[in-house]
Amino acid sequence: MRDSVAVTGASGYVGRNLRRHLARRGVRAVCLTRGPLAARATEAVVAGPWESARAARALRTC
Protein backbone atom coordinates (compact mmCIF):
# COMPACT_ATOMS: atom_id res chain seq x y z
CA MET A 1 0.00 0.00 0.00
CA ARG A 2 1.22 3.50 -0.75
CA ASP A 3 1.80 6.18 1.87
CA SER A 4 -0.35 8.79 0.18
CA VAL A 5 -3.66 9.25 -1.57
CA ALA A 6 -4.93 11.68 -4.19
CA VAL A 7 -7.92 13.84 -3.34
CA THR A 8 -9.66 15.70 -6.13
CA GLY A 9 -12.13 18.44 -5.33
CA ALA A 10 -10.18 18.98 -2.13
CA SER A 11 -11.55 22.46 -1.44
CA GLY A 12 -15.21 21.38 -1.54
CA TYR A 13 -17.34 20.09 1.31
CA VAL A 14 -16.58 16.38 0.86
CA GLY A 15 -12.93 16.94 -0.05
CA ARG A 16 -12.33 19.19 2.96
CA ASN A 17 -13.78 16.60 5.33
CA LEU A 18 -11.84 13.82 3.64
CA ARG A 19 -8.59 15.80 4.07
CA ARG A 20 -9.29 16.16 7.79
CA HIS A 21 -10.11 12.47 8.13
CA LEU A 22 -6.90 11.44 6.38
CA ALA A 23 -4.78 13.90 8.38
CA ARG A 24 -6.09 12.50 11.68
CA ARG A 25 -4.94 9.06 10.56
CA GLY A 26 -1.52 10.26 9.44
CA VAL A 27 -2.15 9.67 5.75
CA ARG A 28 -0.48 12.06 3.31
CA ALA A 29 -3.03 13.57 0.94
CA VAL A 30 -2.00 15.08 -2.38
CA CYS A 31 -4.86 17.46 -3.07
CA LEU A 32 -5.75 18.59 -6.54
CA THR A 33 -7.59 21.89 -6.45
CA ARG A 34 -8.19 25.00 -8.53
CA GLY A 35 -7.22 27.30 -5.66
CA PRO A 36 -4.85 27.32 -2.68
CA LEU A 37 -5.74 25.28 0.39
CA ALA A 38 -5.23 26.08 4.04
CA ALA A 39 -4.82 22.54 5.31
CA ARG A 40 -2.22 20.82 7.39
CA ALA A 41 -0.77 17.43 6.48
CA THR A 42 -1.63 17.89 2.83
CA GLU A 43 0.19 18.81 -0.31
CA ALA A 44 -1.86 21.14 -2.47
CA VAL A 45 -1.46 21.00 -6.22
CA VAL A 46 -3.13 24.00 -7.80
CA ALA A 47 -4.04 23.12 -11.37
CA GLY A 48 -6.94 23.83 -13.64
CA PRO A 49 -8.36 21.45 -16.22
CA TRP A 50 -5.97 22.88 -18.81
CA GLU A 51 -2.94 21.84 -16.72
CA SER A 52 -3.30 18.07 -16.89
CA ALA A 53 0.45 17.44 -17.24
CA ARG A 54 1.17 19.32 -14.02
CA ALA A 55 -1.54 17.41 -12.18
CA ALA A 56 -0.31 14.07 -13.54
CA ARG A 57 3.25 14.76 -12.33
CA ALA A 58 2.03 15.61 -8.85
CA LEU A 59 -0.23 12.58 -8.59
CA ARG A 60 2.44 10.04 -9.57
CA THR A 61 3.39 9.65 -5.91
CA CYS A 62 -0.07 8.35 -4.98
C-alpha positions in Angstrom: 0.0 0.0 0.0 1.2 3.5 -0.7 1.8 6.2 1.9 -0.4 8.8 0.2 -3.7 9.2 -1.6 -4.9 11.7 -4.2 -7.9 13.8 -3.3 -9.7 15.7 -6.1 -12.1 18.4 -5.3 -10.2 19.0 -2.1 -11.6 22.5 -1.4 -15.2 21.4 -1.5 -17.3 20.1 1.3 -16.6 16.4 0.9 -12.9 16.9 0.0 -12.3 19.2 3.0 -13.8 16.6 5.3 -11.8 13.8 3.6 -8.6 15.8 4.1 -9.3 16.2 7.8 -10.1 12.5 8.1 -6.9 11.4 6.4 -4.8 13.9 8.4 -6.1 12.5 11.7 -4.9 9.1 10.6 -1.5 10.3 9.4 -2.1 9.7 5.7 -0.5 12.1 3.3 -3.0 13.6 0.9 -2.0 15.1 -2.4 -4.9 17.5 -3.1 -5.8 18.6 -6.5 -7.6 21.9 -6.4 -8.2 25.0 -8.5 -7.2 27.3 -5.7 -4.9 27.3 -2.7 -5.7 25.3 0.4 -5.2 26.1 4.0 -4.8 22.5 5.3 -2.2 20.8 7.4 -0.8 17.4 6.5 -1.6 17.9 2.8 0.2 18.8 -0.3 -1.9 21.1 -2.5 -1.5 21.0 -6.2 -3.1 24.0 -7.8 -4.0 23.1 -11.4 -6.9 23.8 -13.6 -8.4 21.4 -16.2 -6.0 22.9 -18.8 -2.9 21.8 -16.7 -3.3 18.1 -16.9 0.5 17.4 -17.2 1.2 19.3 -14.0 -1.5 17.4 -12.2 -0.3 14.1 -13.5 3.2 14.8 -12.3 2.0 15.6 -8.8 -0.2 12.6 -8.6 2.4 10.0 -9.6 3.4 9.7 -5.9 -0.1 8.4 -5.0 
